[in-house]
Amino acid sequence: MKYFIDTSIIIDLLSNKEEAKEKIKDLINEEDSELFINRLVLTEALRTMDFNASKKFIQAEEKLELFQKLEIKPEIYTQAITFSRFCKSKGVQIKGKCASIDFLHFMTAKYYKLEIITNDKDFNKLEKAYTDFNAK
């Protein structure tokens, strides 16, 4: 199986949260599994690191190099915009200041046909809306 790992999981992994470590370990142990992030997930995760913790930062960079990186192609941006406008027209609200980034991650996973692994409950709303979006 191929998975897109959302920032919420990566940040928990870099914070050594046991649940995230176990989740990634379980995915890695699956036969033929592949784990992907995009450069935006990489950027979001690394920006949360303590500025004065250079050793931890280097370790985090090394961990993130283990994930395959996906390109966010121009058509993914277009799809994210179209889908976010559709969601807004249907009253689908997702919380947080970074909603546009969530749409980019979601559409990146859909574009590459990957299952999304996240702790963000808003992605459940996006999955349901995506079904309606494709039915139009």
C-alpha positions in Angstrom: 0.0 0.0 0.0 1.1 3.6 -0.7 0.6 6.2 2.0 0.8 10.0 2.2 1.9 11.0 5.6 0.3 14.3 6.8 2.2 16.9 8.8 0.3 16.1 12.0 1.8 12.6 12.0 5.3 13.8 11.1 5.3 16.5 13.8 4.2 13.8 16.4 6.9 11.5 15.1 9.6 14.2 15.4 8.3 14.9 18.9 8.9 11.2 19.7 5.2 10.6 20.5 4.7 6.8 20.9 1.5 6.6 18.9 3.1 8.2 15.8 6.2 6.0 16.1 4.0 2.9 16.3 1.8 4.0 13.4 4.8 4.6 11.1 6.5 1.4 12.3 3.2 -0.5 11.5 3.1 1.0 8.0 6.7 0.3 7.3 6.2 -3.3 8.3 3.4 -3.8 5.8 4.5 -5.7 2.8 5.2 -3.4 -0.2 4.3 -0.3 1.7 5.7 3.0 0.6 5.6 6.2 2.6 5.4 9.6 0.9 5.4 13.3 2.0 5.7 16.4 -0.1 8.2 19.3 0.4 5.5 21.3 2.1 5.1 18.6 4.8 8.8 18.7 5.2 8.8 22.5 5.6 5.9 22.5 8.0 7.5 19.9 10.2 11.0 21.4 10.3 9.7 24.9 11.0 8.2 23.6 14.3 11.6 22.6 15.6 13.2 24.6 18.4 15.6 27.1 16.8 18.3 26.4 19.5 18.0 22.6 19.2 20.4 22.1 16.2 21.2 18.5 17.0 17.5 17.6 17.1 17.0 19.5 13.9 19.7 17.5 12.1 18.2 14.3 13.5 14.7 15.4 12.2 16.1 16.1 8.8 17.7 12.7 8.7 14.4 11.0 9.7 12.5 12.9 7.0 15.0 11.8 4.3 13.6 8.3 4.8 10.3 9.4 3.2 9.9 9.6 -0.5 9.1 13.1 -1.7 6.3 14.0 -4.0 6.2 17.0 -6.3 3.2 19.3 -6.0 2.5 19.8 -9.6 0.7 22.9 -11.0 -2.4 20.8 -11.6 -2.5 19.8 -7.9 -2.7 23.5 -7.0 -5.6 23.9 -9.5 -7.4 20.9 -8.1 -6.9 22.1 -4.5 -8.4 25.5 -5.4 -11.4 23.9 -7.2 -12.0 21.5 -4.4 -11.8 24.1 -1.7 -14.2 26.3 -3.6 -16.6 23.3 -3.9 -16.3 22.6 -0.2 -17.0 26.2 0.7 -20.1 26.2 -1.6 -21.4 23.2 0.3 -20.7 24.6 3.7 -17.8 22.3 4.5 -15.6 24.1 7.0 -12.2 23.0 8.2 -10.6 24.7 11.1 -7.2 26.3 11.5 -5.2 29.0 9.8 -3.7 26.5 7.4 -6.8 25.2 5.6 -5.3 25.9 2.2 -2.3 23.7 3.1 -4.7 20.9 4.2 -6.4 21.1 0.8 -3.0 20.9 -0.9 -2.0 17.9 1.1 -5.3 16.2 0.5 -5.2 16.8 -3.3 -1.6 15.7 -3.5 -2.6 12.4 -1.9 -5.5 12.1 -4.3 -3.5 13.0 -7.3 -0.9 10.3 -6.6 -3.6 7.8 -5.4 -2.3 7.5 -1.9 -4.1 6.7 1.3 -3.8 9.7 3.7 -2.4 9.0 7.2 -3.3 11.9 9.5 -4.4 12.9 13.0 -6.4 15.8 11.6 -10.1 15.1 11.9 -10.9 17.6 9.2 -9.6 15.1 6.6 -12.7 13.0 7.4 -14.8 15.9 6.2 -12.7 16.3 3.1 -13.0 12.6 2.3 -16.8 12.8 2.4 -16.9 16.1 0.4 -14.5 14.5 -2.1 -17.0 11.8 -2.8 -19.6 14.4 -3.5 -17.2 16.4 -5.6 -16.4 13.5 -7.8 -20.2 12.7 -8.2 -20.9 16.1 -9.7 
